[in-house]
Amino acid sequence: MSLIHHVGMLGAAVSLCLSASAAFGHATLEVQEAPIKSTYKGIIRIGHGCDGAATLKVRVRIPEGVIAVKPMPKPGWELETVEGPYAKTYDNHGTPMSEGVQEIVWTGKLLDKHYDEFAFRGALTDSLQPGTTLYFPVVQDCEGGKADRWIEIPAEGKRADDYKYPAPGVKLLPAKATQ
């Protein structure tokens, strides 16, 4: 191979690494597709602090249409949920649900040089539309009053990549056929 070909391959590799590290810097969901009428395990990945400051709190807003939410406790972190009424009543295996978890808050300390994951699960109701993306806004509070607010929900026709602080999202798939 020629030197020019090697340089071109190196440039492509560097570009790929830089774009991967930029994507890693956001609050993201590990699983980014799920069928409606299923249980979804959301894992929010936090890849860094706020401009070098340690993360002290991670808050996740639960969107309408996601019910029966249960967060996973993390050793060394305090866990809190904020509950409130849903916009409508949902059926949860024959039990009507008109209220539930609307926000999950983990409080602890995650150094900027470390990475961590924050998990929860909930039911994706049949009120959600397949082919759309459901967003879980995340606010990351850090030392020194700094914060990263991953709350931007793309407007019609826009992509999350078009925003500086996109909310993590999951693409909704049609419900699985039952036998």
Secondary structure, DSSP 8 states (H G I E B T S, - for coil): --HHHHHHHHHHHHHHHHHHHHHHTS-EES--EEESSEEEEEEEEE---BTTB-EEEEEEE--TTEEEEEE---TTSEEEEEEEEEEEEEEETTEEEEEEEEEEEEEEEE-TT--EEEEEEEEE-TTS-TTSEEE--EEEEEGGG-EEEE-B---TT--GGGSSSB--EEEEE------
